[in-house]
Amino acid sequence: MKRLKIIIPFIFLTLIIVGCSVTSSVVTDYDREANLREYQSYYWSDEFQLNKGQYDEPLFYNTLIKKRLKTAIEEEMRARGYELDPENPDLLIDSRVMVNQRSTSQNPYPISPYYNPYYYGYFGSQSSTMEKEGGIVVNLVDREERQLVWQGYVANVFQTETKDKQKEIREAIAKIFAAYEFRAR
């Protein structure tokens, strides 16, 4: 009985922490007609290799982010038995950051029984801000057919105040590839 009294608070605290943590679910899709177990090698798609110098969202997608994506994806592909082959790859990989904007509004003056609409405005002053979040998508394309054969996406990988983007990118790519159930033959 004493053990139970000690263990129950820890279980309760663990459930609260797990319930409050923000988790990004992975969304995947693949071509059911493609034999994903037949692929042995990969390389980077032309789109991924381009260095345009201008990005839609420089905070979330720049050459540093691109380098981190490439490193994390190479680690995951290597762990699954795929070889990097620039000459004749079976798969082409494209990965990018998808930026989502979300509007948040706040009312700094809560409405109360003593609320005066002439002093604060009709419904009080409201402020609205746009927050940006970055998600990552990974596409695996059959090189010969030029067809997408597998795609993985995870949202909310990082926000503008992200401290360690490298760590968050590695974790996001690991989540995406945890849903990739195929290995090189």
N, C-alpha and C positions, 0 to 999 in steps of 0.2 A: 504494500500500500504506500510506503514511503517513497519507493522508486517511482510509482505512478504519479505522486504529487510533484516530484522533481521533473519528470519527463514531460508531463502535460504542458507546463508553461513553455518549454522549448519547442514542442510541436506546434503550439498555438502561434508562437513568435515566428517560426519558420513559414507557416501558412500565410501569415500576414505579409511577410517580406516577399514571398513568391507571388502572392496575389497583387501586391502593389508594384512589382517590377514591370517595366515596360518591355514587352517582347515583340519583336517584329516577326511575323510569320512569313514563311517562304512560299511563294507561289511558283509552281512549275508547270510546264506543259511540254509534250514531246510528240513527235510523229509516230503513231502506233504502227505504221507500215515500215518504218526504217528499222534496220537491225543494228541497234546501237552497240551491240557486243562485237561487231565486226571491225570497228575502228581501232587503229593502233597508234596513229600519230596526229599531231596538230601543229598549227602555226597561227599566226595572227592575221586577221582579215585586213584587207586594204584600208577599210575605214578606221580600224583601230590604229594602224600604223601612221596615219596622216598626222602631221603636226601643223595644224592650220595657223597657230599663233593667236587665234581669236576664238574664245569659247563663249558659249551662251551664259554660263555662270562660272566666272573665274574662281569664286570661293570654293565651289564644290567640284569643279572639273578643270584641272590644269595638268601640266606635264608631271608634276609631282604626284598627283592623285593617280594619273595614268600609269606611272611607274609602279606605284604601290599595288594597283589592281593587277598589273602584269605579273609581278612577283608572287602575289598571293594565289593567282590562278595557276601559275606554273607549278607551285608547290602542290596544289590539289591535284592537278593533272598527273604529275609525276608519281604522286602517292597512289594513283589508280592505274599505274602501269603504262601511261601514254608517253610517247617520245616526241620531243620537239624536233620537227623536220621542216626546214625552210624550203626544201626542194620539191617534195611530193607529199604533202600532208593529206590525211584523210578528212580531217576536220579543220575548219577555220573558226577562230574564236574572235568574237567581238564583245566588248563590255563597255558599258557607259553608266554615267550617273544620271538619274532622272530627278529633276528638281521639281518639287511640289511647293506651292505657296498656300499658306493657310492664314485666314484672317481671324484675329482674336479681338474682342472688344471688351472694354472694361468701363465700369461706371464708378469713378472715384467718389461720387457723392451718393451714398445709398439713400433711397427714398425712405423717409421716416414719417411718423405722425406730425412732426414739426417741419416738414418739407415745404419750402416756399418756391413755387414754380417761377415766380418773377425774379427771384434772386439767382437761382442756379440754371435757369432755362427751363424749357417745358418739361423734360424728363430728366433733368440733371445733365451734366456734361459727360459725354461718353467719348472715350478714345478708342481708336481702332489701329491695330498694327498688323503688318504682314510679316509672318514668320516663314522662313524657307527651311525645307527639309530635303535631304538627299537620299534617294534610294539607289540601289545598284541592280542592273540587269546584266545577265551573262547569256550570250547566244552562242550555240554550237551549230555550225553550218556545214552540211555535206559539201565538200569542195567540188566534186564532179557534177553533182546535180544542182549546185547553187541553191539548195533548199535548207531552210531552218529545220533542224532535227530535234533540238532540245533548247529549252529556255528556262532560266531561273531568275526570280526577282525577289528582292527583299526591300521593304520600305523603311523609312525612318532610320537609316544607318547613321547619319549624322545631321546635326543642326548647326546653325551658325556659331554657336558657342562650344562646339566640340573641342575638347582638349587634345586628344590623341587620335588623329584621323588614321594613322597607320594601324593602330590596334583595332579600331572599329572596322576598317576595311578588311583586315584579316579575319575578324570574327564573322563579318557578313558573308565573305566568300566561303568560309568554312560552313556556315549555315546553308548557303545555297548548294554547295557540293555534298552536304550531308543528305540532301534530297535526291542527288544523282546516284542512282543505284547500279550504274553500269561500270564495267572495268574493261580495259584493253584486253583483247583475246590473248 
